[in-house]
Amino acid sequence: DFGSGFKVPYKKDDIETDIEELGKKLSKRFNSFCAEYGKDLTLIFEPGKFLVSEAGYFLAKVNVVKQTTSTVFAGIDSGFNHLIRPMFYGSQHHIENISNPKGKERFYSVVGYICETDTFANNRRIGEINEGDVLSFRNAGAYCFSMASNYNSRYKPAEVLWLNGQGILIRARETFEDLLKNQIPLPVESAAV
């Protein structure tokens, strides 16, 4: 069992697992080992995020751009309740302004709508951002929705599958009713105590 997954690049200079090269080398050694052992064995891998990480993009709309004396903040309509990895692990997801992909790059701190540590990026170079622009966070296919929460009573986002050039809604955005549906009201006599 070769668990723990394979490396996926999150930022420009990250090391990536060359899966074909690994397969060639491992196959040769494993076949040799089985021959020496005198028995065919099964080799098991846990691919982890390798299969889905690069397939997912997280999109968020810019609500506000605020210039301070030292930083330009881009506030988005999301928070760590949707993509906790940057706050939890310090991971860096490449962020692109898909509303202005050719815009002149400037330094931005991208922040969310949660009332505490909610910073997706500090002083990161991103194409010029304006209110209303949509930012794309790459490598959000693994551990994005599965780690999402309703912290601060925020709704989980919709999920869309892009297939054959068409977007297909595969999970609806949550509503207020979704937040309440599993709550059980107290009996009337208990509420009066």
N, C-alpha and C positions, 0 to 999 in steps of 0.2 A: 504494500500500500504506500504509494507516493503521494501523500496528502499535501496540503497547504497551498495549493494553487500555483499559478504561473504569473510572472510579473507583467503588468500592463502599464504603459507609460501615461502618467498623469500630467507631467509638464515636459517642456521641450527636450531637456537632456536626460530624461529618465531612461533607465535600461529596460529593454523589453525582452521577453523570452522568445527566442527564435524556435518556434515549435517544430518546424521541419528539421532543423539541425539537431534538436534534442531527440526527436523521434528516430532519426538515423543512428545517432550514437547509442542511444539507449537500446534500440532494437538489436543492434549488433552485439552489445554486451549481454543483453538478456538472453538472446538465443544461445550464445556461448555458455552462459551460466546454466541454462536448462540442459544443454548437451552434457556438460560436466556432471550435473546433478543426476542425470539419467531420467528426468521426468519433465513433462511439459507443465509449466506453472502458469498461473493467471497473474497478470500485472494490472493493478488498479490505480487510477489517478483521480484526484479530485481537482477538476479544472478551475474551481472557484470562479472568480470574477472574469477570467479570461474569455469565457464564451459570450458574456452579455455586457460587460462594462462599456466597451466602445460602441455598442449598438444603441445606447441610450443617451439622449440629450435632455437636459432640464432647461426649460424656458421660463423666464421671468420678465415682467414689464417694469420699466423704470418709472417710479412715481415722482421722484424728486432728485434734482442735482443741486448740491449745496457746496459752495466754495467757502472754506475757512482760511485762516492765515497760512496753514501748512498743508492742508489736504483738500482734495475735491472728493466729496462723497456722492455715490450714486445709490439712492435708496430704492429697493425693489419691492414688489408685491409678494414677497415670500420671506421665509425665515429658516432658522435651523430646524424647525419642525418638518421641513420638506427635504432638506439636504444638510444633514448634521456633520458629515465627514470633515469639512474644513474646521469646524469648531471642536469636534470631538478628537480628531487625530492630527489636526494641523495639515491635512491633505490639501493639495492644490489642484483644482480642476481648471483646465484652460477655459477662459471666458472670452467669448467673441460677441461683439455688438452686431447682430445680424440685420439690424435696421440700417446700419452704416458701416458695412464691412470694409470699405476702402477709406474710411475716415482717418484723419491724422491721429496717430496714437498719442495719448496723454496718460498721466498717472491718475488712477482712481482707487478709492477704497470702496468696495461694493458691500453694502450693509442691508440687513433685512428689517422686518417689521416687528420683531420680538423685542421685548423691553429689557433684554440683557445681552450679554456677549453674543452678538449675531453678525459676525463679520465673515463674509465669504472670501474677501481678498483685501490685502493691505497694499496700497501704493503699487498697483498692478498696471502694466501698459495695456490699454484697451483702446480701440478706435473710438473717436470722439462720441461721447454719450449725451443725449438730450432726453428730456422728459418725454415719456411715451415710447421710447426705444425698447426693443426686446433684446435681452441678453441670453446667449446660449452657453450653458455649462456642459462641457464634454465629459465623457466617461461617467455618465449617470445611470447606466443600465444595471449596475450591480450596487446593492446597498443604498439605493436612493429611496425608492418607494417602500422597500422592505424595512427601512429604518425610520420611516416617517411616523409622526405622531400628531395628536390633536392638542399638543401643548398650547396653553393660553387660549383654548377653545377655538383654534384655527382649523379650517377645513383642509382635508387632504386634496391635492390637485387631481385633475383629470389625467388619464393616460391615453395617448394616441399612438396607434401603430401606423407607420408609413409603409405601405405595400403597393408595389407597382405604380408609383407616382401619385398615390392617393392616401390621404389621412383618414384612418378609421378609428373612431372612438371605441376603446376597449375597456375603459373604466371611467365612469362619470365623476365629475367633481362633486365632492361632498356638499351637503346642505346643512342648515341648522337642524332640520329634522333628523339627519343622520347622527348628529352629535347627541341627540336626546333619545334615540330609539331604544337603547339598551338600559336606560334608567327606569327604575321601578318606583312609582310614587308611594309614599308612606300611606298606610291606611288613615282615614280621616280621624279616628279616635287617637292614634299615636301623635298626629300633628297637633292636637289640642293640648298635649301635656306640656 
